[in-house]
Amino acid sequence: MLKYEKPVVESTEDVAESVYMASGDVKTGVCPYGREFANAGADICQICSKTDGAQTSGSAFRADYKGCPYGVAEQVD
């Protein structure tokens, strides 16, 4: 969390408006293993792709990488 600001509640008898709040860091990736970008050169991405997200350890090759099963954006070099 970067900076906490205490929420304020105001009531009115007229027109009302709702605002939904969230706190915490914003993650750009959706990988459950903490990666923000998928990369065919990364061992963890090769194994994850080969096993459709079931494993992150073992052996795999660059050719085993078919894409991120979680839809994480590809890293562009």
C-alpha positions in Angstrom: 0.0 0.0 0.0 1.5 3.3 -1.0 -0.5 5.7 1.1 -3.5 5.1 3.3 -6.4 7.6 3.2 -9.2 7.0 5.6 -12.6 6.6 3.8 -15.2 9.2 4.4 -18.9 8.5 4.5 -21.3 11.4 3.8 -25.1 11.1 3.8 -27.6 13.2 1.9 -31.3 13.3 1.5 -31.0 14.2 -2.3 -29.4 12.3 -5.1 -26.9 9.7 -4.0 -23.8 8.4 -5.7 -21.7 5.3 -4.8 -18.0 4.9 -5.0 -16.3 1.5 -4.6 -12.9 1.6 -3.0 -10.0 -0.9 -2.9 -6.6 -0.7 -1.2 -3.3 -2.4 -1.8 -0.8 -2.8 -4.5 -2.0 -3.1 -8.1 -0.6 -6.2 -9.9 -0.5 -6.0 -13.7 0.0 -9.7 -14.3 -2.3 -12.5 -13.6 0.2 -15.3 -13.1 -0.2 -17.1 -9.8 3.6 -17.5 -9.7 4.2 -13.8 -9.5 5.4 -13.1 -13.0 4.2 -9.9 -14.7 5.2 -11.0 -18.2 5.4 -14.5 -19.8 8.7 -15.3 -21.5 9.5 -18.2 -23.7 13.1 -18.0 -22.4 12.2 -18.4 -18.7 12.3 -21.9 -17.3 9.3 -21.4 -15.1 7.2 -20.2 -18.1 8.4 -23.2 -20.3 7.4 -25.7 -17.6 4.1 -24.0 -16.8 3.1 -23.9 -20.5 4.2 -27.5 -21.0 2.0 -28.7 -18.1 -0.8 -26.2 -18.6 -0.1 -24.5 -15.3 0.0 -27.6 -13.2 3.8 -27.5 -12.4 6.6 -25.0 -12.2 9.5 -27.4 -11.7 10.9 -30.1 -13.9 12.6 -30.0 -17.2 11.3 -28.2 -20.3 12.7 -26.6 -23.5 12.0 -23.4 -25.3 10.1 -25.4 -27.9 7.7 -26.6 -25.1 6.5 -23.0 -24.6 3.2 -22.5 -26.4 1.9 -19.5 -24.5 0.9 -18.6 -21.0 -2.1 -20.6 -19.8 -3.1 -17.7 -17.6 -3.1 -15.1 -20.3 -0.2 -13.0 -19.0 1.1 -10.6 -21.6 4.2 -11.7 -23.5 7.5 -10.0 -22.7 8.8 -8.2 -25.8 12.6 -7.9 -26.0 
